[in-house]
Amino acid sequence: MKEANSNPPKTRIIYGELERKILSGELREGERLYSVRQIASEYNVSTAVALAAYKYLEKKKLIVREAGRGTFVRKIRKTDDSSTRICCWNGVFPINHAANVFRDPPPDFKTEFQPFFTNEYENYMEYIEFLEKAGTDNSSVPDIISVDEGLLPILGAKGLLSPLDQFLSKGKGVRREDFDEKLLQGMSYGGKLFAVPSSYSPCILFWNRKLFADKGLKEPDRNWTWNDFYKAASDMTCIAPSGQISSYGLGITFSINSYAPFIYQNGGEIFDRNGSCAIGSREACEALGFFSKLYNMPGVCSHRYGDPRSALADLMSNGNMAMLLGDAIEYHLLKGKMPENSFGMTRVPGINGRHNTSSSVTGWAIPAGSANPEKSFKLLVSAYKNGKVKNLAAAHNTFPAFKTDSETIPQVAIDLVPEISYSLQSQSPAAFNAINSTLTSFIKHKLALAPEKIREFQNKINASL
């Protein structure tokens, strides 16, 4: 029997010992493990503690639990060494869209997909880490993986990615000059480029031109301030005699990228260069206070959980919403519902001469454990040169990051690139969940944001990191 009152916690002792045995090969692939009850008896713990340890190992893809059969060490699927293995995370791209990028590869390539379905950075990071630890013979390590700006610094800080700077040189087919430096920045960590940008989606303000004309109000422009924005949201709200809102002044597709631009414009930041949450600064508090005030206006409609993504674009195209704070998805939706000259687009209203926006950016990286990084990069080059990466951006309703002077990108989206800031550049896999479970959920429920509450959130978030 093991010690009943040992430190560290019993759950960690159990999964730590089993993880070591699995990765060392002491427990072989496919080997059946003890039941939860047997583990509980062996370690003199409750079945709840034993189950928690098994769930952790399952989350890390080390074991698989099969109903009616038992728990087994997960088999690492062996592949043909000549295949280029592509691990596509649905948190970045839908697998059916991503598969089209590498379909029909050059004659000397064979491709194999390893789809991974999760919405959590932490799960994907641990999966890649596990594959690199377990795949010492390069039989399971993917050669190319999908990433976004939030995941990249996490993988980069853990040494799980291969630097790509050496490949982005003349003569390699895809050059550094083919991408805007700000988009490359979102795919970099510690001064090194770890992924080739694929697409981006900045925060943009849209408006219905007819509604502004009917009200006789000036349309938004690049010189608008926060006060102009707030006043227009109020003036463009229409209230029926019954007291109900008949037309919204503003719609907000709610996410971290909705309120992040205001923080950056005011000289604040969400995470500092050390990866710590910094929303408690005076600048960030002022910006969040403004956004909270804006979001709580009666004439502001937010995207509600369960609504289709097109809900706000439908309201605007039907003449029931004057302005919309959205991104590339809203551009593609509105373009499909309205004549393009019937809606306007500009940067998020600014303050103090700053007009920063926030953006997501996606890309393709090569894991540090890949057997042949140069070969993997050649496959990436073929996907960029034959236009399939641009097709992916279109299918995913984003803007292509490759040669951003493309006719397929509206001018405002090109102009915004130098002003992009990235919201989740933290080395902690818990950063996204921490923001969403505290600050984002608080705003989303339309509760007032006082500076002391924001600083309380900052402390809570940093404690979780």
BABAPA-233443 format. One line per field, with one value per residue (C-alpha): residue in one letter; x, y, z. Coordinates in steps of 0.02 Angstrom, whole numbers, padded with zeros to 5 digits, always signed. Each point is the difference from the previous one (the first is absolute). Example, Ala and Ser with C-alpha at 12.3 -4.5 7.8 and 13.67 -1.06 7.14 Angstrom:
BEGIN
kolgu [a, s] $
X [+00615, +00069] $
Y [-00225, +00172] $
Z [+00390, -00033] $
***
This chain:
BEGIN
kolgu [m, k, e, a, n, s, n, p, p, k, t, r, i, i, y, g, e, l, e, r, k, i, l, s, g, e, l, r, e, g, e, r, l, y, s, v, r, q, i, a, s, e, y, n, v, s, t, a, v, a, l, a, a, y, k, y, l, e, k, k, k, l, i, v, r, e, a, g, r, g, t, f, v, r, k, i, r, k, t, d, d, s, s, t, r, i, c, c, w, n, g, v, f, p, i, n, h, a, a, n, v, f, r, d, p, p, p, d, f, k, t, e, f, q, p, f, f, t, n, e, y, e, n, y, m, e, y, i, e, f, l, e, k, a, g, t, d, n, s, s, v, p, d, i, i, s, v, d, e, g, l, l, p, i, l, g, a, k, g, l, l, s, p, l, d, q, f, l, s, k, g, k, g, v, r, r, e, d, f, d, e, k, l, l, q, g, m, s, y, g, g, k, l, f, a, v, p, s, s, y, s, p, c, i, l, f, w, n, r, k, l, f, a, d, k, g, l, k, e, p, d, r, n, w, t, w, n, d, f, y, k, a, a, s, d, m, t, c, i, a, p, s, g, q, i, s, s, y, g, l, g, i, t, f, s, i, n, s, y, a, p, f, i, y, q, n, g, g, e, i, f, d, r, n, g, s, c, a, i, g, s, r, e, a, c, e, a, l, g, f, f, s, k, l, y, n, m, p, g, v, c, s, h, r, y, g, d, p, r, s, a, l, a, d, l, m, s, n, g, n, m, a, m, l, l, g, d, a, i, e, y, h, l, l, k, g, k, m, p, e, n, s, f, g, m, t, r, v, p, g, i, n, g, r, h, n, t, s, s, s, v, t, g, w, a, i, p, a, g, s, a, n, p, e, k, s, f, k, l, l, v, s, a, y, k, n, g, k, v, k, n, l, a, a, a, h, n, t, f, p, a, f, k, t, d, s, e, t, i, p, q, v, a, i, d, l, v, p, e, i, s, y, s, l, q, s, q, s, p, a, a, f, n, a, i, n, s, t, l, t, s, f, i, k, h, k, l, a, l, a, p, e, k, i, r, e, f, q, n, k, i, n, a, s, l] $
X [+00000, +00054, +00006, -00173, +00059, +00141, +00042, -00021, -00189, -00050, -00075, +00167, +00094, -00109, +00002, +00184, +00052, -00111, +00056, +00183, -00032, -00094, +00129, +00145, -00082, -00016, -00187, -00016, -00118, -00167, +00034, -00153, +00010, -00080, -00181, -00039, -00046, +00163, +00101, -00094, +00041, +00182, +00031, -00119, -00104, -00182, -00066, -00028, +00187, +00045, -00126, +00073, +00173, -00067, -00093, +00161, +00093, -00145, +00005, +00185, -00041, +00105, -00142, -00168, -00151, -00121, -00172, -00022, +00181, +00113, +00142, +00148, +00164, -00034, +00074, +00104, -00049, +00151, +00009, +00098, +00162, -00019, -00166, -00009, -00112, -00113, -00085, -00149, -00081, -00183, +00028, +00094, -00077, -00144, +00080, -00096, +00066, +00179, +00002, -00026, +00163, +00105, -00111, +00085, +00178, +00150, +00046, +00140, -00111, -00121, -00105, -00089, -00118, -00007, -00156, -00013, -00168, +00001, -00036, +00137, +00178, +00059, -00064, +00080, +00165, +00008, -00043, +00144, +00116, -00052, +00029, +00175, +00043, -00072, +00054, +00187, +00008, -00097, -00141, -00137, +00065, -00096, +00100, -00118, -00125, -00130, +00022, -00068, +00073, -00055, +00072, +00165, +00088, -00053, +00078, +00150, +00037, +00002, +00120, -00126, +00020, +00137, +00056, -00043, +00103, +00130, -00131, -00077, +00144, +00015, -00002, -00111, -00163, -00081, +00094, -00014, -00047, -00159, -00073, -00029, +00119, -00146, -00073, +00171, +00008, -00156, +00086, +00163, +00067, +00164, +00057, -00022, -00133, -00085, -00145, -00044, -00154, -00153, -00144, -00050, -00160, +00011, -00136, -00096, -00145, -00138, -00153, -00160, +00015, -00188, -00041, +00127, -00069, -00180, +00051, +00100, +00154, +00181, +00070, +00143, +00177, +00180, -00003, -00143, +00036, -00075, -00123, -00056, -00024, -00101, -00110, -00036, -00048, -00127, -00062, -00022, -00106, -00185, -00130, -00181, -00148, -00018, +00172, +00079, +00153, -00047, +00176, +00167, +00134, +00142, +00030, +00154, +00065, +00064, +00175, +00165, +00035, -00153, +00067, +00188, +00018, -00062, +00131, +00141, -00060, +00007, +00179, -00044, +00027, -00083, +00158, +00170, +00163, +00022, -00168, -00085, -00175, +00009, -00181, +00011, +00102, -00083, +00000, -00079, -00128, -00055, -00020, -00096, -00109, -00044, -00035, -00109, -00098, -00020, -00048, -00133, -00089, -00184, +00028, +00145, -00033, +00129, +00017, -00088, +00053, -00090, -00033, +00070, +00156, -00100, -00128, +00073, +00040, -00182, -00061, +00110, -00043, -00186, +00015, -00019, +00176, +00103, +00178, +00088, +00166, +00062, +00141, +00036, -00146, -00122, +00078, -00031, -00176, -00049, +00076, -00114, -00156, +00020, +00067, +00180, -00024, -00149, +00108, +00155, +00156, +00132, +00118, -00065, -00024, +00158, +00065, +00155, +00050, +00011, -00105, +00063, -00106, +00011, +00005, +00013, +00131, +00019, +00143, +00094, +00146, +00125, +00024, +00175, -00014, -00040, +00113, +00033, -00043, +00067, -00114, -00147, +00036, +00003, -00177, -00052, +00078, -00100, -00162, +00038, +00058, -00147, -00126, -00074, +00045, -00096, -00145, +00004, -00016, -00151, -00082, +00031, -00066, +00166, +00128, +00153, +00163, +00104, +00030, -00129, -00013, -00119, -00156, -00100, +00035, -00093, +00117, -00046, +00060, +00167, +00016, -00034, +00143, +00136, -00114, -00034, +00032, -00020, -00110, +00062, +00188, +00029, +00108, -00134, -00123, -00123, -00003, -00147, -00109, +00049, -00054, -00162, -00049, +00026, +00006, -00088, -00144, -00023, -00016, -00108, -00128, -00006, +00064, +00084, +00190, +00078, +00190, +00006, -00096, +00118, +00152, -00084, -00018, +00182, +00056, -00114, +00061, +00184, -00029, -00070, +00148] $
Y [+00000, +00178, +00135, +00071, +00173, +00041, +00160, +00053, -00032, -00180, +00030, +00069, -00147, -00124, +00083, +00045, -00180, -00067, +00137, -00043, -00185, +00031, +00119, -00113, -00152, -00093, -00003, -00053, +00068, -00088, -00070, -00010, +00101, -00027, +00051, +00160, -00105, -00097, +00161, +00073, -00155, -00005, +00182, +00001, +00144, +00027, -00052, +00186, +00034, -00151, +00053, +00177, -00072, -00105, +00149, +00100, -00139, -00014, +00188, -00015, -00139, -00126, -00121, -00044, -00058, -00115, -00032, -00182, -00045, +00100, +00125, -00022, +00085, +00098, -00068, +00122, -00026, -00045, +00078, -00015, +00099, +00075, +00082, +00181, +00000, +00150, +00027, +00114, +00073, +00045, +00147, +00084, -00072, -00120, -00162, -00004, +00173, -00037, -00166, +00094, +00094, -00157, -00102, -00051, +00035, +00005, -00169, -00037, +00023, -00109, +00083, -00068, +00096, -00013, +00100, +00059, +00057, +00116, +00182, +00017, +00061, -00107, -00163, +00030, +00056, -00155, -00110, +00071, -00014, -00181, -00046, +00075, -00094, -00164, +00009, -00017, -00101, +00138, -00123, +00109, +00179, +00109, +00093, +00148, +00067, +00139, +00140, +00172, +00153, -00061, -00174, +00045, +00080, -00148, -00127, +00113, +00024, -00189, -00028, -00101, +00092, +00014, +00178, +00040, +00159, -00096, -00063, +00171, +00053, +00033, -00155, -00099, +00046, +00097, +00151, +00110, +00146, -00094, +00036, +00158, +00010, +00022, -00167, -00081, +00074, -00097, -00161, +00038, -00029, +00053, +00086, -00157, -00039, -00165, -00003, +00062, +00113, -00065, +00119, +00143, +00081, +00177, +00090, +00119, +00122, -00024, +00110, +00005, +00153, +00017, +00009, +00140, +00093, -00019, +00077, +00136, -00046, +00000, -00172, -00069, +00039, -00028, +00159, -00058, -00001, -00105, +00141, +00006, -00187, +00001, +00145, -00083, -00164, +00100, +00111, -00146, -00100, +00005, -00029, -00040, +00085, -00160, +00033, -00148, +00021, -00006, +00026, -00022, +00134, -00127, -00186, -00083, -00173, -00032, -00069, +00058, +00082, +00113, +00093, -00023, +00145, +00125, -00059, +00016, +00170, +00067, -00059, -00155, -00185, -00164, -00102, +00081, -00061, -00121, -00081, +00070, +00074, +00190, +00057, +00087, +00146, +00172, -00002, -00173, +00040, +00158, -00095, -00144, +00124, +00083, -00166, -00055, +00163, -00022, -00183, +00040, +00130, -00046, +00017, -00122, -00179, -00136, -00168, -00123, -00178, -00119, +00131, -00035, +00103, +00090, +00068, +00177, +00010, -00049, +00143, +00126, -00062, +00006, +00181, -00038, +00047, +00154, -00053, -00164, -00034, -00159, -00077, -00087, -00119, +00146, +00072, -00161, -00018, +00179, -00012, -00149, +00089, +00182, +00095, +00039, +00188, -00004, -00030, +00090, -00060, +00087, -00028, -00005, +00180, +00056, +00114, +00107, -00019, -00191, -00116, -00172, -00150, -00180, -00151, -00186, -00076, -00182, -00095, -00161, -00054, -00143, -00093, -00015, -00190, -00003, -00123, +00116, +00185, +00051, -00124, +00059, +00180, -00049, -00068, +00164, +00097, -00099, +00038, +00186, +00011, -00096, +00113, -00131, +00097, +00150, -00116, -00056, +00180, +00025, -00161, +00048, +00179, +00082, +00102, -00084, +00048, -00045, +00152, +00110, +00120, -00126, +00063, -00118, +00105, +00163, +00149, +00037, -00174, +00031, +00173, -00075, -00126, +00120, +00046, -00178, -00053, -00179, -00033, -00169, +00007, -00093, -00153, -00075, -00125, +00056, +00182, -00015, -00093, +00119, +00153, -00081, -00067, +00168, +00162, -00054, -00087, +00150, +00122, -00121, -00002, +00190, +00028, +00165, +00002, +00107, +00016, -00096, -00144, -00001, -00008, -00142, -00091, +00034, -00080, -00149, -00026, +00012, -00124, -00124, +00025] $
Z [+00000, -00034, +00134, +00032, +00054, -00118, -00091, -00139, -00017, -00026, -00171, -00060, +00074, -00094, -00170, +00019, +00028, -00140, -00121, +00034, -00029, -00162, -00075, +00051, -00079, +00166, -00037, -00181, -00133, +00008, +00174, +00112, +00161, +00169, +00022, +00095, +00154, -00010, -00015, +00149, +00103, -00057, +00050, +00149, -00071, -00045, -00170, -00037, +00019, -00108, -00132, -00002, -00034, -00143, -00073, +00000, -00091, -00122, -00031, -00042, -00124, +00098, +00034, -00075, +00103, -00091, +00073, +00048, -00041, +00116, -00007, -00118, -00040, -00159, -00159, -00100, -00180, -00105, -00171, -00158, +00028, -00173, +00046, +00055, +00154, +00025, +00167, -00021, +00155, -00023, +00118, -00144, -00159, -00035, -00057, -00165, -00045, +00051, -00093, -00163, +00027, -00012, -00115, -00163, +00061, -00117, -00079, +00124, +00154, +00095, +00134, +00152, +00115, +00189, +00046, +00180, +00067, +00149, +00039, +00132, -00027, +00144, -00073, -00170, +00077, +00109, -00149, -00104, +00150, +00027, -00182, +00005, +00161, -00056, -00182, +00025, -00161, -00091, -00033, +00072, +00006, -00123, -00131, -00015, +00128, -00002, +00128, +00042, +00087, +00171, -00014, -00082, +00150, +00108, -00118, -00033, +00185, +00025, -00145, -00099, -00167, -00132, -00047, -00180, -00029, -00099, -00122, -00038, -00110, -00185, -00104, +00119, -00089, +00143, +00066, +00152, -00114, -00049, +00173, +00098, +00149, +00122, -00056, +00017, +00176, +00047, -00053, +00094, +00174, +00080, -00160, -00106, -00131, +00040, -00124, -00173, +00010, -00091, +00038, +00114, +00061, +00072, +00098, -00117, +00020, -00130, -00028, -00103, -00113, -00031, +00186, +00025, -00151, +00062, +00166, -00083, +00100, -00055, -00035, +00106, -00059, +00056, +00105, +00111, +00187, +00139, +00036, -00182, +00002, +00161, -00058, -00168, +00085, +00101, -00143, -00119, +00123, -00044, +00136, -00044, +00090, +00100, +00074, -00090, -00110, -00183, -00069, +00088, -00004, +00015, -00003, +00077, -00044, +00173, +00029, +00072, -00168, +00023, +00151, -00027, -00126, +00128, +00126, -00126, -00063, +00177, +00024, +00102, -00031, +00046, +00030, +00026, -00076, +00146, -00038, +00156, -00011, +00003, -00010, +00169, -00066, -00007, -00191, -00011, +00135, -00092, -00163, +00078, +00092, -00166, -00084, +00145, -00011, -00188, +00015, +00132, -00107, -00032, -00188, -00007, -00054, +00030, -00081, +00115, +00038, -00117, -00134, -00173, -00036, -00134, +00126, +00012, -00185, -00033, +00109, -00091, -00174, +00044, +00057, +00186, +00054, -00041, +00049, +00031, +00088, -00081, -00101, -00165, +00024, +00007, -00157, -00097, +00073, -00041, -00173, -00034, +00066, -00056, -00151, +00047, -00017, +00121, +00154, +00058, +00091, +00103, +00146, +00177, +00064, +00089, +00136, +00026, -00182, +00014, -00107, +00049, -00043, +00057, -00112, -00001, -00115, -00049, -00078, -00027, +00109, -00004, +00166, +00070, -00010, -00186, -00092, -00148, +00027, -00171, -00088, +00104, -00050, -00184, +00018, +00082, -00143, -00128, +00095, +00003, -00181, -00074, +00087, +00116, +00157, -00069, -00038, +00182, +00058, -00113, +00059, +00181, -00027, +00045, -00099, -00076, +00085, -00153, -00112, +00086, -00148, -00078, -00086, +00110, +00157, +00033, +00011, +00181, +00052, -00086, +00081, +00172, -00004, +00064, +00147, +00057, +00180, +00060, +00151, +00059, -00015, +00163, +00032, +00112, -00075, +00134, -00060, -00119, +00124, +00141, -00099, -00056, +00170, +00086, -00096, -00160, +00088, +00115, -00147, -00098, +00141, -00006, +00176, +00042, -00008, +00137, +00012, +00164, -00081, -00150, +00115, +00094, -00166, -00041, +00163, -00027, -00178, +00050, +00140, -00127, -00117] $
***
